[in-house]
């Protein structure tokens, strides 16, 4: 999540918060539901922004638009600092502001530009209904719904799938959406309607730790897609059906990190997530956490057989 106001105002914020490259999207070989032949589809890259006003959001979206396929407005971050700054989950209480933000970005970049919204459910589902309707009528391309309220913790509170299903049903009652924000050849073009329109896609999020979870959550809620955050940090091959991070995934991540000069702190943090379940003891985990340089991390990975 990038803070739009700081990003749009300060070159240093842009340099530190955003970077990408031509290989980041990936290419996927898929067979569309209404087709009999395999298609080569370029992946989509979306930048998530946080904002409390429409103009800075549009400014930041315009700055990143040459490098990404769309922006996502964060309306779900539950951190107290975010609420105090009137970003993230604060926007759950401001459906008209969310709608104005979407319209402003679309007005700046065109109706076809993808603007998605990530929300949390509200204890009062009438507010969720209002937020979803306002976002979609303003032109939101799709909505990701996290199944907890802003007061609930991912570590201790369960995901409310029935509430997510309610939000998905709200989206469906908004009718057909004819401007998805897709470009020819992009992954979002391949839908059951061929990309010409249809119900606005909804994505379910929360406690997805396996591909089986993703399928079950979709079936329960009626969502078109599933998003995982902590699950993918722990296992980047989650959606490939792997129960744990494969060694090949660790090796490829390290190769990319070295190629693109990933900061050491991020290299260490991501590896700690991926290797947590495979550490043989707490002492080994503690030792790994003390590694402070790329050389020491690579030595550990070599001794453990992850890289050569």
N, C-alpha and C positions, 0 to 999 in steps of 0.2 A: 504494500500500500504506500503510495507516494502522496505527500501533502501538496495539493495542487497550488495553493497560494505561494508557498515558499519556492516550489519548483518553477513557477512561471516568473517569479521576480528575480531570482538569484542564479547566475551562471554556476556558482559553486555547488548549489543544490542539484542542478541538472547534471553536473559532472559526477557527483557522488551517488546520485539516486538512480540514474538510468543509463543502461548500456545494453546493446544487443548486437547480433551479427547475423550473417546470411544463413547460418546453419541451424539457428535456434528453433525454427518452426518444425522442421522434420518433414518427411514425405511418407505417406501411408498408402499401402495397397489394400483397397477395400472393395467389396461388392455391394453397391447400393441396393436397397430393398426392392426397388422396381426394375432392376436391371439384371441381366444374366452374365454380364462380363465384368471382370475386375477393372477398377479404375485406380489410377495413381492420383492421389489427392494431397495437395499441400496443406500442412497443418496451419492452424490459426494462432496468432500471437496477440494477446490482449494485455493492456496495461491497466492496473487498478489504481484509481485515484480517490483521494478523500478531499472533500471540500465543504465549506459552510456557505459559500456564495456561488452564484452561477457564473459570473464573469471570469474569476480565476480558474474555474473548472474548464471553461471553454478555451481559455488561454493555454492551459497545460495540455489539453487534448489536442489543440492545434500544433503544439510543439512536438508531441510524440507521434502524431498521425502519419508522418512519412515513413515511420519505422514499424508500426504495428497495424493490426487489422481492425482494432476497435479499442474502446476504453470501457472499464467497468467502474461504476460508482459504488463505493463502499458505504453501505447503510447498515452495517452489522457489527463493526468492531466494538466490543463491549468494554474495552479498557477505560478506566475512569478518566485518564488524561484526554482521550478522544472525545468523550462526552462533554468534558469541560471546554474543549476547543470547538464544540458544536459540529463535530464531524462523526463519521461512523454511525453508531447506534442512536446518536442524537437525532438523526434524520428520520428515524422511525416515527417520530412525533410530528414531522413536518412534510406531509404528503404533497402539499401544494408547492413547497420549495423544491422537492425532488422532481416534480413534474416540470417546474421552470428550468431546472438544471438540464434536464434531458432536452427540452425544447431549445435551450440556448446553444448546447453543443451541436444539435442537429442543424440549427440555423446557421452556425458557423461552418460546419463541415459537410452539410448536405444530409438530406433525409435518408440516403442509402448508407450512411456511415453507421457502423455498429456501436450502439450505446446500451450496455447491459447494466443491471442493477443487482447487487447482492444484499439481501435483507435477513433479518431474524424475525421470528414470529413474535407477536405481542400477546401478553396474557389476555387482553381483550381482542378477540379475533375480528371484531368489527373494524378495529384500526388496521389490522392486516389487510382486510378486504379493501378498505379505502386506499391504502398505500399501493397495493397491487393494481387496482383500477386506475389510479392517477398516473402511475408509471407507464402502464401500457397505453392509455389514451394519449399520453404525451409522446409516444413513439418508441418506448423501450424495446430493444430487439429480443431480449430474453431476460428471465429473472431467475436468480439462484436463491434458494430458500434454505437457510439454516434452521434446524428444528429445535432451537432453544430461544428463550427470551434473553434480553440483554443482561438480566440479573443472574442468569444461570451459568454454571461453570462446566466447561468441557470435561473436567476431571471428575466431577461428582454427580452431575445431573444428567438424566437420560434425554435422548432425542425424542421429541413428540412428533412421531410420523403422522398421526391423525391430523395434527395442526398443519403440517406440510401439505397433506392431501387437501385440506380446506383451501389453502392458498392456491394450489394448482387448480382446483375447481373454480376459484374466483377468476383466475386468469382465463380459463376456458369460457366463462360467461361473458367475457369482454368481446367475444366474437372473433372474426377472422382478422389476422394481421397481414397486410400485403407488402409491408416494407420491413424486411427482416434485417437489413443492413448486411447484405451478402455481396460478394464480388464474384464474377465468373471464375470457376475453377477452385474456389475456396471450399473448405469442408462443409460449411453451413449450407451450401447450395443443395447438397444431397439430402433431401427430406422426402417424406412420403408423397409430397405434392410436387416434387421436382424443383422446389425452391420458389414456386410462384406465389406462395402465400400459405395460410393455414393458421392454426392456433399457435399463439406465441409459445415458444418452448420454455419449459420450466426445468430447473435442475435442482435435485435434492442434495443437501449437504449435512454432514454431521455423523460422526462415529462410523465412517466407512473404512474398515480395516482390511477388507478382502474384496475380490471380485464378486464373490457370492453375496456379500453385504450389498454391494452396488446393485446387483440384479434384484435382490429382495426389496431394497428400499424403493427402487423404481416401480416394482410391481405393486407395492403397498400404496404408494402415493400417486401413481399415474404420471410421475415426472418423466420427461423425455431423456434426461441425462442424469448423471451422478458426479459429484465433485468430492474429492478427498483432499484434505490438507495434511493433518498429522499422519494419516495413513500412508500417503505418498512420500512424506519425509522419511518415514521409517522403512518403506519398501517402494522404491521407484517403479518396480515391476508389478505392482499390485494389480493393475488392470490387465496384465498379461496372464493372471492366474497364479503367479508365483506366491507361495506362502511366506517366504522370507526374501530378503534382498539377495539375488544371485551374485556370485563372485564376479561374473562378467559385468554386471551393472556397476560394481565398485570400481573395477578396472577402467571401464569406459568413462565413469565420472572423473576419476583421477586424470585420465588422459585429457579430457576436455578442460579440467581445472588448470592443468599445466599449460595447455595450449592457449587459453584465454586469460591467463594470469589472474585467476580468482584470488581475492584476498585470503590470506592464511586463516583468518578467523572464520570465514565462511566455509573454506575447505574443511577445517576441523569440525565445525558445528554440523555440517551435513553428514560427514563420515560418522560422527558420534551417533546421530539418529539412525543411520543405516546399519551400524554394527552393534547397536545396543543389545539386540536379542542373541547375538552370537558370541558375546564376551563370555569367557569361561568362568570368570569369577569377578566379584566386586573389586578385588585388588587390581585386576587387569584393567577394568573400566576406569578406576581412579588413576592408574598409571597413564592410560591413553589420554585422559583429560589434562595431564600435565605437559603433554607434548606441545611445544611452542613454535616450532619452525617447520617449513615444508620438508626439510631434510629428515628431521626426526620422525615426522609422520610417514614419509616414504619408507624409512628404515623399518618402522613397525609393520607397515603393510607388506613389505617384502618378506620379513621374517614370518608373518602370518600366512603367506602364500597368496595374497591378493594380487600383487604385482610382481614383476620380475625385472 
